[in-house]
């Protein structure tokens, strides 16, 4: 099926979010500078993004119709099989979009290489059109990236392109029973992170950075999370050892033949959310049992 429309997914810049909050740019500037901070970086970032977006739209318009959809509308937006998805923004925007992409090809564009690492953004506004043409002709290469999936014992489920967080909605300790590889423990911790191969460059890598910093004096090598596309990596954050709680199960890899099971011991405020968006969540309170594994669904990230 030949694509007929390119859907450009973007997010508000920090400056746009400030103007939305304070009504005008002048008021936003007054607030930031009153706090003793510089407003210039907000302006430079906004200018660079808008220039990149204009370039992207102009280039696309020469051979395919297109329209912009803001990130906040993606969960309710219904993509068509005749769509191409073009994401322009930070890596997290790719994750936010992928879950709702229905297997359509996603072309991820880095609008500002000086500002964003772009681990999930292989293209820029100068080279992305060639790959758009390949997608339109059906001759493109893509990487199929599996989602993580948490399924509750009541049938509810949630997927993540990058990460799942299982824990408490506030800064109190999460209480739960964890089962993995024939081991079972009761835990009190800051929650569990479950990462896909895409997410291993984000939140999970920061946990590795913290562990390396703590162990620096022991001269432990600074490694990065190694996660294949057909597996997930989980880490328990700050497990606390006590008379009731244990700390033997702190990390592990989940694959097609294994799952992680977590039973909530929290009477309230237990939560499972995905990809850093706390509004996209499942309640995870006492009586809830979550099974974490690989989803059968995946996203197509154009290479």
Number of C-alpha atoms within 10 A of each C-alpha: 9 12 17 16 18 20 19 22 23 22 17 15 17 14 20 18 13 19 16 13 12 15 12 12 16 10 14 20 20 12 15 14 13 10 8 8 11 12 15 11 12 16 17 12 16 17 14 13 20 14 13 21 20 12 14 21 18 12 15 21 12 9 14 16 14 19 12 15 15 12 18 13 10 18 13 8 13 11 16 14 16 13 21 25 22 25 26 26 24 22 23 18 19 27 22 22 21 26 22 16 24 16 16 20 25 25 26 27 27 25 27 19 12 8 11 13 12 20 14 21 24 15 20 18 19 13 11 19 18 10 17 24 15 13 20 18 12 12 10 15 14 15 14 15 20 25 31 29 23 28 19 21 12 10 7 11 16 20 24 28 27 31 30 28 23 27 29 24 19 11 9 13 18 23 24 25 17 19 16 17 13 5 9 15 17 20 28 25 22 20 25 23 21 30 32 28 24 23 26 23 19 17 17 23 17 14 18 17 16 11 14 18 14 11 13 12 8 9 9 12 9 12 11 15 18 14 18 16 15 16 21 29 23 21 19 21 16 14 21 14 14 10 5 10 17 18 16 12 18 15 15 15 20 24 16 12 8 14 16 19 19 25 21 25 20 19 11 13 15 23 22 24 23 28 22 17 11 13 8 15 19 19 17 27 21 16 14 18 21 24 16 24 24 24 18 10 15 21 23 19 22 22 16
